[in-house]
Structures are given as C-alpha cells and as structure tokens.
Amino acid sequence: MLTIGLTGGIASGKSTVARRLAERGATVVDADAIARALQEPGEPGLEGIVAEFGPGVLTPEGRLDRPALGALVFADPAARARLNAVIHPLVRAEAERLAAAAGEDAVLVEDIPLLVETGRHDRFDLVLVVQAPEEERVRRMVEDRGMTAGDARARIAAQATDAERAAVATAVLVNDGTPQRLRERVDAWWDAEVAPRRRTPA
C-alpha cells in the first residue's frame, strides 16, 4: 500500500484534488466527511461536543449548530483544542478502519485538513499539500460559503501557515488558476510520483 497524506488550508482547492486522485484510482479517506458523519444526532461525536460545550451548540431540532460552534472555537484557541480532543480520536479510529479495508495494493489518500497541526505527517509515504493565494481563498469563502471576510481570515489564521505545511510536504500543488489547470497538475504529479511506485517488476 502506498499512503498519501493530503492537506491544505481552507478553500485551497483540496477537495478538487481529492476528487481527481479518486478518479485516478486512489482510495480517498476524507477526515472532514468522517467528522461530519460523527456529528449527526445519536453519533458519539455530537454527544461528546454537547458534553463539552453544552446544549447551546444544538439547533432546536437537536442537530449541531455549526455556526454557533464555529463562533466559539475559531475565536478561542483553548476551545478549539477542546473540540479537537473530542473529535480527532473518533475520526482517527474510523479512518484507520477504512484504511485497513482498502487492501494492500491500494493507493490510500487520507484527506486531513489539520495534518500538520495534529503532527501526523510522518505516517505517510508522501505528503501532498495544496496551496492557493490567500485573497483567492477569502473570496471563495465569502462567495461560496457565505462568510464575512473577517470570518474567512480568522479561519485561515486558525490553521497552519503555507510555510508550515510546505515544510512537511513531499510535493506542493499551487492552485492559482482554473479547476482544470489544478486537475492537470494533479495528473502530472500522479504520473511522476505515484505511477512509478505502483509498477510491479516484469
């Protein structure tokens, strides 16, 4: 199995890269998707969040009020650490289960937004980092996610810097053009770095 850690800042284009890697044949384990599933009603992640932060982070219907939780944790590093302590072990356990099911011949990509922040980069054969200009990331969050520019910049500031991510990367893909251009860069990286490692002796 070839293991790849995929990371990048919020709104960097990481999801586009993950989709293209899956199209090229990788098994993609998405930490964000796992976290969202764990935060559904009745799931242990939501139960842990409520136990830690109280019922004020729930909607009247009993679902997670993501804006309310986000307002708490992105303004307060200590609160963010408490949230991570609840969610990260659960996500890690489920990711490990999915990875084990992928099979020994798989190219396994773990899409982990906080790969650097959680110090898990050493687990992977390759670390692929997606970067995009900060102003473009802010624009995407404002236009696509309905955030204010201030909230968008706070989200960026709460994560590792581009330099910190690049320091642990085996490759950096810069997303400064169209989605198609980014997909082409993924393909070029795959052909140069992944395909040769998958070849078996004749």
KOLMI-990587 format. One line per field, with one value per atom (N, C-alpha, C): x, y, z; residue in one letter; chain; atom name. Coordinates in nm, 4 decimals. Each point is the difference from the previous one (the first is absolute). Last residue first. Layout:
% KOLMI-990587
xx	c(X ...)
yy	c(Y ...)
zz	c(Z ...)
rest	c(a ...)
kette	c(A ...)
atom	c(CA ...)
***
This chain:
% KOLMI-990587
xx	c(0.8515 -0.0494 0.0315 -0.0819 0.1047 -0.0614 -0.3043 0.0564 0.1047 -0.2260 0.0422 0.0614 -0.1503 -0.0984 0.0425 0.2451 0.0033 -0.0979 0.0254 0.1195 0.0061 -0.3738 0.0002 0.1285 -0.0378 -0.0795 0.0092 0.2333 0.0322 -0.0731 -0.0419 0.1419 0.0319 -0.4484 0.0795 0.1472 -0.2998 -0.0300 0.0912 0.0209 0.0615 -0.0214 -0.2098 0.1451 0.0715 -0.4679 0.0377 0.1506 -0.1744 -0.0147 0.0457 -0.0219 0.1163 -0.0053 -0.3639 0.1173 0.1251 -0.3961 -0.0081 0.1191 -0.0387 0.0373 -0.0052 -0.1474 0.1455 0.0468 -0.4606 0.0603 0.1520 -0.2508 -0.0074 0.0628 0.1982 -0.1322 -0.0014 0.3733 -0.0638 -0.1385 0.3469 -0.0113 -0.0615 0.1658 -0.1283 -0.0226 0.4326 -0.0484 -0.1251 0.2726 -0.0743 -0.0570 0.4266 -0.0978 -0.0643 0.2966 -0.0356 -0.1041 0.2033 0.0855 -0.0314 -0.0719 -0.0514 0.1090 0.0156 -0.0137 -0.0435 0.0686 0.1180 -0.0085 -0.3609 0.1019 0.1216 -0.3456 -0.0416 0.1065 0.0762 0.0020 -0.0426 -0.0245 0.1396 0.0093 -0.4224 0.0494 0.1428 -0.2703 0.0327 0.0432 -0.3575 0.1423 0.0214 -0.4501 0.0657 0.1491 -0.3174 -0.0095 0.0714 -0.0478 0.0969 0.0013 -0.3212 0.1350 0.1038 -0.4420 0.0148 0.1409 -0.1147 0.0174 0.0166 -0.1006 0.1392 0.0272 -0.4420 0.0857 0.1463 -0.3202 -0.0103 0.0926 -0.0289 0.0655 -0.0034 -0.2315 0.1443 0.0756 -0.4839 0.0548 0.1508 -0.3255 0.0698 0.0264 -0.2162 -0.0779 0.0655 0.1435 -0.0414 -0.0749 0.1788 -0.0522 -0.0580 0.1974 -0.0964 -0.0668 0.3341 -0.1053 -0.1079 0.3825 -0.0791 -0.1148 0.3070 -0.0794 -0.0885 0.3067 -0.1083 -0.0897 0.3892 -0.0999 -0.1187 0.3645 -0.0678 -0.1087 0.2786 -0.0911 -0.0770 0.3344 -0.1125 -0.1020 0.4072 -0.0932 -0.1204 0.2579 0.0217 -0.1072 0.1186 -0.0626 0.0254 0.1582 0.0065 -0.0751 0.0818 -0.0642 0.0038 0.2970 -0.0577 -0.0571 0.1724 -0.0355 -0.0746 0.3449 -0.0884 -0.0210 0.1662 0.0039 -0.0954 0.0699 0.1104 0.0206 -0.2157 -0.0283 0.1265 -0.0588 -0.0615 -0.0044 0.1510 0.1031 -0.0565 -0.2703 0.0556 0.1023 -0.2856 -0.0141 0.0673 -0.0948 0.1297 -0.0005 -0.3486 -0.0082 0.1271 -0.0425 -0.0333 -0.0039 0.0633 0.1189 -0.0276 -0.3597 0.1098 0.1215 -0.4883 0.0907 0.1167 -0.3346 0.0253 0.1038 -0.0585 0.0009 0.0303 -0.0909 -0.0246 -0.0197 0.2434 -0.0752 -0.0042 0.0889 0.0137 -0.0852 0.2285 -0.0899 0.0315 0.0589 0.0593 -0.0988 0.0396 -0.0639 0.1005 0.0412 0.0417 -0.0507 -0.1072 0.1439 0.0468 -0.4990 0.0770 0.1447 -0.4092 0.0327 0.0776 -0.1567 -0.0876 0.0393 0.2236 0.0250 -0.0826 -0.0702 0.1289 0.0294 -0.3835 -0.0171 0.1302 0.0144 -0.0844 -0.0166 0.2262 0.0826 -0.0795 -0.2275 0.0909 0.0877 -0.2794 -0.0780 0.0874 0.1979 -0.0375 -0.0778 0.1155 0.1180 -0.0360 -0.3285 0.0283 0.1159 -0.1017 -0.1081 0.0239 0.2979 0.0157 -0.1079 -0.0281 0.1122 0.0170 -0.3420 -0.0260 0.1166 0.0091 -0.1204 -0.0032 0.3419 0.0191 -0.1203 -0.0140 0.0870 0.0201 -0.2391 -0.0763 0.0840 0.2140 -0.0976 -0.0849 0.3017 0.0728 -0.0942 -0.1744 0.0292 0.0745 -0.0800 -0.1242 0.0210 0.3584 -0.0218 -0.1276 0.1141 0.0846 -0.0216 -0.3397 0.0596 0.0846 -0.2794 0.0421 0.0827 -0.1960 0.0960 0.0444 -0.3246 0.1324 0.0991 -0.4695 0.0707 0.1454 -0.2925 0.0251 0.0760 -0.1435 0.1117 0.0343 -0.3805 0.1231 0.1214 -0.4159 0.0173 0.1289 -0.1286 0.0438 0.0242 -0.1696 0.1392 0.0449 -0.3594 -0.0062 0.1432 -0.2331 0.1103 -0.0215 -0.4356 0.1164 0.1092 -0.4596 0.0958 0.1187 -0.3811 -0.0299 0.0985 0.0432 -0.1219 -0.0368 0.5134 -0.1183 -0.1219 0.5027 -0.0998 -0.1079 0.3702 0.0548 -0.0947 -0.0792 -0.0065 0.0560 -0.0011 -0.1057 -0.0145 0.4853 -0.1353 -0.1009 0.4944 -0.0359 -0.1418 0.2089 0.1099 -0.0472 -0.2988 0.0528 0.1069 -0.1721 -0.1000 0.0491 0.2671 -0.0004 -0.0976 0.0155 0.1190 0.0060 -0.3466 -0.0175 0.1186 0.0255 -0.0944 -0.0210 0.2693 0.0624 -0.0906 -0.1491 0.0829 0.0668 -0.4866 0.1372 0.0907 -0.4726 0.0174 0.1405 -0.1320 -0.0703 0.0156 0.3955 -0.1438 -0.0670 0.4795 -0.0697 -0.1499 0.3235 0.0064 -0.0763 0.0474 -0.0851 -0.0046 0.2905 -0.1400 -0.0941 0.4613 -0.0360 -0.1458 0.1785 -0.0140 -0.0460 0.1051 -0.1249 -0.0255 0.4064 -0.1120 -0.1335 0.3998 -0.0165 -0.1171 0.0891 -0.0218 -0.0295 0.2415 -0.0645 -0.0049 0.0747 0.0092 -0.0805 0.2610 -0.1035 0.0160 0.1575 0.0324 -0.1253 0.0352 0.0027 0.0347 -0.0877 0.1210 0.0173 -0.3562 -0.0204 0.1199 0.0312 -0.0932 -0.0254 0.2563 0.0753 -0.0892 -0.2034 0.0816 0.0836 -0.2618 -0.0858 0.0821 0.2270 -0.0439 -0.0870 0.1329 0.1129 -0.0418 -0.3106 0.0187 0.1133 -0.0702 -0.1070 0.0084 0.2967 0.0347 -0.1066 0.0515 -0.0233 0.0277 0.0044 0.1192 -0.0221 -0.2848 -0.0271 0.1224 0.1404 -0.1395 -0.0120 0.4654 -0.0832 -0.1424 0.2994 -0.0003 -0.0925 0.1835 -0.0423 0.0091 0.0665 -0.0402 -0.0481 0.3134 -0.0713 -0.0273 0.0994 0.0187 -0.0831 0.2123 -0.0826 0.0373 0.0192 0.0651 -0.0909 0.0577 -0.0842 0.0875)
yy	c(-0.6866 -0.0865 -0.1456 0.3755 -0.0537 -0.0931 0.3932 -0.1242 -0.0519 0.5086 -0.0976 -0.1209 0.4055 -0.1063 -0.1075 0.4046 -0.0813 -0.1156 0.3286 -0.0842 -0.0909 0.3064 -0.1100 -0.0825 0.3981 -0.1134 -0.1174 0.4212 -0.0462 -0.1267 0.2310 0.0064 -0.0710 0.0343 -0.0722 -0.0044 0.2527 -0.1435 -0.0794 0.4713 -0.0520 -0.1507 0.2171 0.0020 -0.0549 0.0517 -0.1077 -0.0065 0.3567 -0.1269 -0.1153 0.4154 -0.0078 -0.1261 0.0925 -0.0342 -0.0108 0.1502 -0.1434 -0.0459 0.4585 -0.0725 -0.1503 0.2780 0.0099 -0.0740 0.0332 -0.0911 0.0034 0.3042 -0.1377 -0.1008 0.4898 -0.0606 -0.1375 0.3088 0.0125 -0.0615 -0.0143 0.1422 0.0230 -0.3816 0.0175 0.1485 -0.3563 0.1367 0.0158 -0.4232 0.0387 0.1394 -0.3096 0.1074 0.0275 -0.4297 0.0763 0.1048 -0.2537 -0.0561 0.0655 0.2233 -0.0547 -0.0715 0.2609 -0.1449 -0.0680 0.4770 -0.0565 -0.1511 0.2738 -0.0294 -0.0685 0.1560 -0.1173 -0.0397 0.3880 -0.1165 -0.1262 0.4101 -0.0380 -0.1230 0.1975 -0.0672 -0.0499 0.0456 0.0887 -0.0827 -0.1707 0.0121 0.0955 0.0919 -0.1190 0.0249 0.3331 -0.1076 -0.1265 0.3952 0.0237 -0.1127 -0.0052 -0.0203 0.0132 0.0981 -0.1438 -0.0297 0.4481 -0.0663 -0.1503 0.2627 0.0189 -0.0649 -0.0073 -0.0795 0.0123 0.2660 -0.1400 -0.0871 0.4504 -0.0145 -0.1426 0.1156 -0.0026 -0.0183 -0.2065 0.1336 -0.0121 -0.3982 0.0567 0.1482 -0.3521 0.1013 0.0597 -0.3333 -0.0510 0.1028 0.0786 -0.1370 -0.0486 0.4464 -0.0212 -0.1372 0.1241 0.1012 -0.0334 -0.2702 -0.0201 0.1004 0.0345 -0.1219 -0.0192 0.3605 0.0215 -0.1223 -0.0361 0.0850 0.0219 -0.2243 -0.0849 0.0789 0.2313 -0.0860 -0.0914 0.2699 0.0836 -0.0811 -0.2117 0.0274 0.0813 -0.3432 0.1340 0.0355 -0.5114 0.1010 0.1359 -0.5752 0.1400 0.0878 -0.5508 0.0886 0.1420 -0.4865 0.1231 0.0830 -0.5351 0.0914 0.1191 -0.4299 0.1041 0.1024 -0.5591 0.1286 0.0963 -0.4125 -0.0101 0.1319 -0.0111 -0.0215 -0.0123 0.1092 -0.1308 -0.0382 0.4263 -0.1035 -0.1382 0.4015 -0.0114 -0.1123 0.1863 -0.1366 -0.0234 0.3944 -0.0670 -0.1409 0.3661 -0.1183 -0.0837 0.3964 0.0419 -0.1185 -0.0724 0.0594 0.0322 -0.1722 -0.0977 0.0555 0.1489 0.0399 -0.0979 -0.0673 0.1447 0.0428 -0.4649 0.0449 0.1485 -0.4608 0.1429 0.0561 -0.4537 0.0504 0.1520 -0.4352 0.1439 0.0352 -0.4638 0.0532 0.1465 -0.4143 0.1311 0.0694 -0.5521 0.1300 0.1146 -0.4989 0.0553 0.1424 -0.2710 0.0250 0.0631 0.0771 -0.1054 0.0398 0.2144 0.0393 -0.1078 0.0226 -0.0688 0.0246 0.2106 -0.1438 -0.0784 0.4655 -0.0281 -0.1495 0.1558 0.0076 -0.0318 0.0230 -0.1123 -0.0023 0.3615 -0.1211 -0.1226 0.4075 0.0043 -0.1244 0.0586 -0.0360 0.0022 0.1357 -0.1412 -0.0446 0.4571 -0.0825 -0.1484 0.3170 0.0031 -0.0932 0.0563 -0.0719 -0.0066 0.2553 -0.1442 -0.0835 0.4840 -0.0628 -0.1487 0.2960 -0.0523 -0.0803 0.2157 -0.0834 -0.0735 0.3091 -0.1137 -0.0939 0.4093 -0.0980 -0.1240 0.3619 -0.0653 -0.1079 0.2643 -0.0885 -0.0739 0.3275 -0.1178 -0.0983 0.4123 -0.0819 -0.1265 0.3208 -0.0693 -0.0899 0.2693 -0.1018 -0.0783 0.3703 -0.1180 -0.1098 0.3802 -0.0395 -0.1264 0.2048 0.1207 -0.0323 -0.3359 0.0713 0.1310 -0.2920 -0.0619 0.0787 0.1428 -0.0285 -0.0376 0.0686 0.1282 -0.0190 -0.3832 0.0664 0.1324 -0.2364 -0.0653 0.0687 0.1537 0.0296 -0.0619 -0.0910 0.1388 0.0354 -0.4372 0.0208 0.1454 -0.3163 0.1359 0.0407 -0.5078 0.0895 0.1354 -0.2789 -0.0195 0.0976 -0.0315 -0.0926 -0.0320 0.3188 -0.1363 -0.1028 0.4743 -0.0490 -0.1432 0.1068 0.0677 -0.0486 0.0054 -0.0778 0.0920 0.1167 -0.0250 -0.0869 0.1209 0.1205 -0.0174 -0.3255 -0.0082 0.1235 -0.1461 0.0263 0.0032 -0.1036 0.1403 0.0343 -0.4484 0.0948 0.1451 -0.3654 -0.0184 0.1039 -0.0132 0.0535 -0.0133 -0.1907 0.1459 0.0626 -0.4718 0.0534 0.1512 -0.2243 -0.0177 0.0583 -0.0120 0.1022 -0.0107 -0.3287 0.1308 0.1103 -0.4583 0.0336 0.1362 -0.1011 -0.0460 0.0491 0.1134 -0.1383 -0.0531 0.4083 -0.0393 -0.1486 0.2146 -0.0142 -0.0397 0.0528 0.1083 0.0001 -0.3022 -0.0234 0.1063 0.0378 -0.1150 -0.0261 0.3347 0.0415 -0.1143 -0.0922 0.0866 0.0432 -0.2440 -0.0861 0.0841 0.2313 -0.0751 -0.0926 0.2348 0.0920 -0.0722 -0.2371 0.0237 0.0930 -0.3458 0.1431 0.0253 -0.3735 0.0053 0.1465 -0.2884 0.1245 -0.0116 -0.3103 -0.0096 0.1207 -0.0195 -0.0038 -0.0269 0.0616 -0.1350 -0.0095 0.3849 -0.0698 -0.1366 0.2862 -0.0341 -0.0738 0.1693 -0.1129 -0.0444 0.3836 -0.1179 -0.1242 0.4115 -0.0443 -0.1211 0.2019 -0.0617 -0.0521 0.2421 -0.1306 -0.0715 0.4434 -0.0927 -0.1394 0.3417 -0.0269 -0.0996 0.1549 -0.0924 -0.0346 0.3260 -0.1373 -0.1010 0.5033 -0.0865 -0.1459 0.3973 -0.0044 -0.0796 0.1100 0.0628 0.0041 -0.1064 0.0128 0.0778 -0.2390 0.0910 0.0035 -0.4436 0.1343 0.0863 -0.5627 0.1086 0.1329 -0.5858 0.1160 0.1089 -0.4813 0.0969 0.1231 -0.5391 0.1406 0.0840 -0.5415 0.0896 0.1448 -0.5293 0.1296 0.0980 -0.5659 0.1199 0.1247)
zz	c(-1.4083 -0.1080 0.0304 0.3894 -0.0890 -0.1042 0.1875 0.0537 -0.0968 0.1219 -0.1005 0.0669 0.2209 -0.0110 -0.0984 0.0868 0.1231 -0.0064 -0.3525 0.0045 0.1233 -0.0409 -0.0981 0.0038 0.2708 0.0467 -0.0961 -0.0816 0.1347 0.0430 -0.4419 0.0362 0.1300 -0.1696 -0.1000 0.0388 0.2695 0.0080 -0.0941 -0.0207 0.1230 0.0113 -0.3558 -0.0199 0.1229 0.0255 -0.0911 -0.0198 0.2519 0.0727 -0.0881 -0.2005 0.0899 0.0855 -0.2785 -0.0811 0.0859 0.2028 -0.0302 -0.0842 0.0859 0.1213 -0.0239 -0.3434 0.0136 0.1243 -0.0678 -0.0973 0.0087 0.2642 0.0503 -0.0965 -0.0393 -0.0111 0.0657 0.1827 -0.1307 0.0025 0.3459 -0.0311 -0.1375 0.3679 -0.0668 -0.0245 0.0992 0.0135 -0.0860 0.2555 -0.1196 0.0235 0.2170 0.0177 -0.1350 0.2682 -0.1200 0.0374 0.3309 -0.1044 -0.1341 0.5110 -0.1252 -0.0791 0.4244 0.0172 -0.1297 0.0280 0.0656 0.0165 -0.1692 -0.1005 0.0616 0.2864 -0.0771 -0.1014 0.2489 0.0895 -0.0733 -0.2306 0.0219 0.0897 -0.0786 -0.1198 0.0207 0.4480 -0.1117 -0.1211 0.3856 -0.0280 -0.1177 0.2498 -0.0541 -0.0149 0.1415 0.0989 -0.0450 -0.2749 0.1071 0.1027 -0.3529 -0.0540 0.1112 0.1130 -0.0267 -0.0515 0.0589 0.1300 -0.0187 -0.3758 0.0412 0.1358 -0.1601 -0.0874 0.0419 0.2184 0.0411 -0.0839 -0.1237 0.1296 0.0506 -0.3958 -0.0230 0.1314 -0.0168 -0.0124 -0.0247 -0.1636 0.1152 -0.0224 -0.2968 0.0691 0.1222 -0.3525 0.1312 0.0827 -0.4506 -0.0060 0.1316 -0.0592 -0.1079 0.0057 0.3250 0.0020 -0.1023 0.0136 0.1221 0.0093 -0.3615 -0.0106 0.1229 0.0007 -0.0961 -0.0096 0.2594 0.0657 -0.0932 -0.1810 0.0984 0.0730 -0.2954 -0.0745 0.0947 0.1796 -0.0428 -0.0791 0.1404 0.1097 -0.0456 -0.3302 0.0550 0.1035 -0.0552 -0.0850 0.0624 0.0327 0.0416 -0.1005 0.1814 -0.0968 0.0557 0.0823 0.0538 -0.1150 0.1333 -0.1079 0.0590 0.1492 0.0531 -0.1108 0.0582 -0.0700 0.0686 0.2048 -0.0955 -0.0730 0.5024 -0.1416 -0.0836 0.4859 -0.0228 -0.1475 0.2004 -0.0073 -0.0291 0.0757 -0.1346 -0.0137 0.3829 -0.0508 -0.1347 0.3383 0.0010 -0.0559 0.0474 0.0859 -0.0022 -0.2669 0.1359 0.0971 -0.4666 0.0619 0.1459 -0.2531 0.0027 0.0732 -0.0873 0.1085 0.0145 -0.3449 0.0010 0.1038 -0.2664 0.1397 0.0033 -0.3200 -0.0144 0.1408 -0.2108 0.1143 -0.0095 -0.3525 0.0254 0.1200 -0.2463 0.1019 0.0245 -0.3689 0.0258 0.0927 -0.0350 -0.0187 0.0044 0.0686 -0.1288 -0.0215 0.3946 -0.0046 -0.1310 0.2279 -0.0656 -0.0197 0.2256 -0.1376 -0.0746 0.4774 -0.0946 -0.1451 0.3663 0.0094 -0.1015 0.0439 -0.0620 -0.0001 0.2250 -0.1447 -0.0737 0.4708 -0.0413 -0.1519 0.1925 0.0051 -0.0419 0.0401 -0.1140 -0.0042 0.3729 -0.1184 -0.1250 0.4042 0.0097 -0.1234 0.0427 -0.0245 0.0020 0.1163 -0.1441 -0.0326 0.4517 -0.0671 -0.1504 0.2704 0.0226 -0.0693 -0.0393 -0.0694 0.0301 0.2131 -0.1342 -0.0579 0.4444 -0.0105 -0.1330 0.0832 0.0903 -0.0013 -0.2402 -0.0652 0.0862 0.1841 -0.1066 -0.0675 0.3172 0.0656 -0.1033 -0.1523 0.0477 0.0693 -0.1313 -0.1182 0.0401 0.3297 -0.0352 -0.1211 0.1253 0.1040 -0.0289 -0.2827 -0.0209 0.1043 -0.1867 0.1279 -0.0192 -0.3383 0.0707 0.1248 -0.2761 -0.0836 0.0632 0.2132 -0.0071 -0.0848 0.0813 0.1250 -0.0242 -0.3644 0.0659 0.1304 -0.2354 -0.0656 0.0653 0.1451 0.0445 -0.0605 -0.1402 0.1428 0.0528 -0.4502 0.0200 0.1464 -0.0990 -0.0390 0.0119 0.2393 -0.0522 -0.0352 0.0442 0.0329 -0.0670 0.1267 -0.0856 0.0419 0.1789 0.0586 -0.0882 -0.0551 -0.0455 0.0544 0.0801 0.0675 -0.0383 -0.0374 -0.0530 0.0778 0.2180 -0.0729 -0.0555 0.2974 -0.1338 -0.0826 0.4629 -0.0815 -0.1401 0.3786 -0.1012 -0.0863 0.2215 0.0457 -0.1139 0.0141 -0.0215 0.0429 0.0486 0.0212 -0.0019 -0.0853 0.1352 0.0323 -0.4355 0.0931 0.1441 -0.3342 -0.0133 0.0991 -0.0336 0.0654 -0.0046 -0.2290 0.1441 0.0763 -0.4671 0.0462 0.1497 -0.1948 -0.0111 0.0505 -0.0269 0.1168 -0.0085 -0.2247 -0.0217 0.1137 -0.0520 0.0426 -0.0158 -0.3065 0.1231 0.0296 -0.2784 -0.0205 0.1317 -0.0910 0.0671 -0.0286 -0.1944 0.1443 0.0789 -0.4720 0.0314 0.1500 -0.1567 -0.0151 0.0356 -0.0040 0.1130 -0.0087 -0.3597 0.1180 0.1189 -0.3872 -0.0180 0.1183 -0.0088 0.0212 -0.0121 -0.0951 0.1434 0.0284 -0.4115 0.0227 0.1473 -0.3540 0.1312 0.0408 -0.4872 0.0759 0.1287 -0.4020 0.1028 0.0906 -0.5340 0.1425 0.0833 -0.4943 0.0564 0.1463 -0.3139 -0.0464 0.0645 0.1273 -0.1408 -0.0575 0.4367 -0.0027 -0.1430 0.0580 0.0445 0.0009 -0.0906 -0.1137 0.0386 0.3363 -0.1013 -0.1178 0.3340 0.0498 -0.1021 -0.0928 -0.0096 0.0442 0.0552 -0.1431 -0.0210 0.4333 -0.0388 -0.1479 0.1873 0.0379 -0.0438 -0.0331 -0.1157 0.0275 0.3055 -0.0854 -0.1286 0.4152 -0.1304 -0.0910 0.4818 -0.0376 -0.1310 0.0626 0.0754 -0.0512 -0.0441 -0.0563 0.0825 -0.1002 0.0867 -0.0734 -0.0159 -0.0783 0.0944 0.0007 0.0813 -0.0846 -0.1252 -0.0326 0.0960 -0.0963 0.0802 -0.0282 -0.2249 -0.0013 0.0728 0.0149 0.0000 0.0000)
rest	c(a a a p p p t t t r r r r r r r r r p p p a a a v v v e e e a a a d d d w w w w w w a a a d d d v v v r r r e e e r r r l l l r r r q q q p p p t t t g g g d d d n n n v v v l l l v v v a a a t t t a a a v v v a a a a a a r r r e e e a a a d d d t t t a a a q q q a a a a a a i i i r r r a a a r r r a a a d d d g g g a a a t t t m m m g g g r r r d d d e e e v v v m m m r r r r r r v v v r r r e e e e e e e e e p p p a a a q q q v v v v v v l l l v v v l l l d d d f f f r r r d d d h h h r r r g g g t t t e e e v v v l l l l l l p p p i i i d d d e e e v v v l l l v v v a a a d d d e e e g g g a a a a a a a a a a a a l l l r r r e e e a a a e e e a a a r r r v v v l l l p p p h h h i i i v v v a a a n n n l l l r r r a a a r r r a a a a a a p p p d d d a a a f f f v v v l l l a a a g g g l l l a a a p p p r r r d d d l l l r r r g g g e e e p p p t t t l l l v v v g g g p p p g g g f f f e e e a a a v v v i i i g g g e e e l l l g g g p p p e e e g g g p p p e e e q q q l l l a a a r r r a a a i i i a a a d d d a a a d d d v v v v v v t t t a a a g g g r r r e e e a a a l l l r r r r r r a a a v v v t t t s s s k k k g g g s s s a a a i i i g g g g g g t t t l l l g g g i i i t t t l l l m m m)
kette	c(A A A A A A A A A A A A A A A A A A A A A A A A A A A A A A A A A A A A A A A A A A A A A A A A A A A A A A A A A A A A A A A A A A A A A A A A A A A A A A A A A A A A A A A A A A A A A A A A A A A A A A A A A A A A A A A A A A A A A A A A A A A A A A A A A A A A A A A A A A A A A A A A A A A A A A A A A A A A A A A A A A A A A A A A A A A A A A A A A A A A A A A A A A A A A A A A A A A A A A A A A A A A A A A A A A A A A A A A A A A A A A A A A A A A A A A A A A A A A A A A A A A A A A A A A A A A A A A A A A A A A A A A A A A A A A A A A A A A A A A A A A A A A A A A A A A A A A A A A A A A A A A A A A A A A A A A A A A A A A A A A A A A A A A A A A A A A A A A A A A A A A A A A A A A A A A A A A A A A A A A A A A A A A A A A A A A A A A A A A A A A A A A A A A A A A A A A A A A A A A A A A A A A A A A A A A A A A A A A A A A A A A A A A A A A A A A A A A A A A A A A A A A A A A A A A A A A A A A A A A A A A A A A A A A A A A A A A A A A A A A A A A A A A A A A A A A A A A A A A A A A A A A A A A A A A A A A A A A A A A A A A A A A A A A A A A A A A A A A A A A A A A A A A A A A A A A A A A A A A A A A A A A A A A A A A A A A A A A A A A A A A A A A A A A A A A A A A A A A A A A A A A A A A)
atom	c(N CA C N CA C N CA C N CA C N CA C N CA C N CA C N CA C N CA C N CA C N CA C N CA C N CA C N CA C N CA C N CA C N CA C N CA C N CA C N CA C N CA C N CA C N CA C N CA C N CA C N CA C N CA C N CA C N CA C N CA C N CA C N CA C N CA C N CA C N CA C N CA C N CA C N CA C N CA C N CA C N CA C N CA C N CA C N CA C N CA C N CA C N CA C N CA C N CA C N CA C N CA C N CA C N CA C N CA C N CA C N CA C N CA C N CA C N CA C N CA C N CA C N CA C N CA C N CA C N CA C N CA C N CA C N CA C N CA C N CA C N CA C N CA C N CA C N CA C N CA C N CA C N CA C N CA C N CA C N CA C N CA C N CA C N CA C N CA C N CA C N CA C N CA C N CA C N CA C N CA C N CA C N CA C N CA C N CA C N CA C N CA C N CA C N CA C N CA C N CA C N CA C N CA C N CA C N CA C N CA C N CA C N CA C N CA C N CA C N CA C N CA C N CA C N CA C N CA C N CA C N CA C N CA C N CA C N CA C N CA C N CA C N CA C N CA C N CA C N CA C N CA C N CA C N CA C N CA C N CA C N CA C N CA C N CA C N CA C N CA C N CA C N CA C N CA C N CA C N CA C N CA C N CA C N CA C N CA C N CA C N CA C N CA C N CA C N CA C N CA C N CA C N CA C N CA C N CA C N CA C N CA C N CA C N CA C N CA C N CA C N CA C N CA C N CA C N CA C N CA C N CA C N CA C N CA C N CA C N CA C N CA C N CA C N CA C N CA C N CA C N CA C N CA C N CA C N CA C N CA C N CA C N CA C N CA C N CA C N CA C N CA C N CA C N CA C N CA C N CA C N CA C N CA C N CA C N CA C N CA C N CA C N CA C N CA C N CA C N CA C N CA C N CA C)
***
